[in-house]
């Protein structure tokens, strides 16, 4: 079901669009959490650290893929807002070829460099082999991830944020079942956790494709739409590649930070892994709100309703700020108990360090909300290249913390890496929005 966000109350549109996305992102986190919980409980702390140590690398690689897919969807959202169905279908046809090509190239490159990347991250020797086995299986599943996210982003561009959630719900259940089967009842170890995630993601993609073919005519394309067109591919890449690079540049900072934490030993890595998994649950809301802002911006710019951008921005920040306060309260009250999902309650040192990291991050979630609201709205407005600069600010903050502060001040410094990154990114994004907003004023037709 499509959703036109070019008329009506912005707050209502954003909430209606965001809420299904929250569940979808939560289900995606179930993939990751299921791995962590079952690996930690059945394979031990070293295996949990092995899975966790790959996090920044998977963020680097899959962040690029997701950013790429999200960027591809922006011209589709703008064509939908402009009510240009012919152009919309041509964009979809060219996205098919670009998604296939990028996914195959990325898979080949990353699998070849997998071990070298782990070594460069200073992965502790006692978990290096397990980390490598886990990551190789995950990387082999890149085409399934790109396929699903491409289709999901196209549905969202047309206002349907609910359908992908249904498929992810089913896939999440399958993932948990396969985790138990592959980890508890087979000798696959951490490779079993990775295989469960890949299979579940593939099933999500298949289900999404079947739905589009049978029940979503706006995305139906003919042979003519599949003809590669240089001008369309150039615009798609102009949107997708900068958004992918923004995610990857941000991830480089996380890699530098992870490398520094790796140097503190396996206990520090396990603490960061447990806190990171839990923090991902809390940040699902901001990711979902950001996607809603991108769709909102894309549709309204396509419809030339520039006057709706500022009200949408205010609504997004109000929604994000309210959630940030609730998230901090929840972390303070239940954080230690929730961390016990990942590590045994007797691991007092790990839980204490993980709780410190969790609460420090939650205390700065309003700046994080601003990062997602401003950045994704700017991208939806068609200025995705500016996101790269925001990513550079985050890279500098996390990289500086990892290279200089963690060796000097230990794990406590790592706790402040992301908050510093969010604040620096906001210092760029907030004025950048108002600059591009003024540039679009001549297009205004509302």
Buried (B, 14 or more C-beta within 10 A) or exposed (E): EEBBBBEEEBBEBBBBBBBBBBBBBBBBBBBBBBBBBBBBBBBEBBBBBBBBBBBBBBBBBBBBBBBBBBBBBBBBBBBBBBEBEEBBBBBBBBBBBBBBEBBEEBBEEBBEEBBEBBEEBBBBEEBBBBBBBBBBBBBBBBBBBBBBBBBBBBBBBBBBBBBBBBBBBBBBBBBBEBBBBBBEEEEBBBBBBBBBBBBBBBBBBBBBBEBBEEEBEBBEBEEEBBEEBEEBBEBBBBBBBBBBBBBBBBBBBBBBBBBBBBBBBBBBBBBBBBBBBBBBBBBBBBBBBBBBBBBBBBBBBBBBBBEBBEEBBEBBBBBBBEBBEEBBEBBBEEBBEBBBBBBEEEBEEBBEBBBBBBBBBBBBBBBBBBBBBBBBBBBBBBBBBBBBBBBBBBBBBBBBBBEEBBEEEBBEBBBBBBBBBBBBBBEBBBEBBEEBBEEBEEEEEE
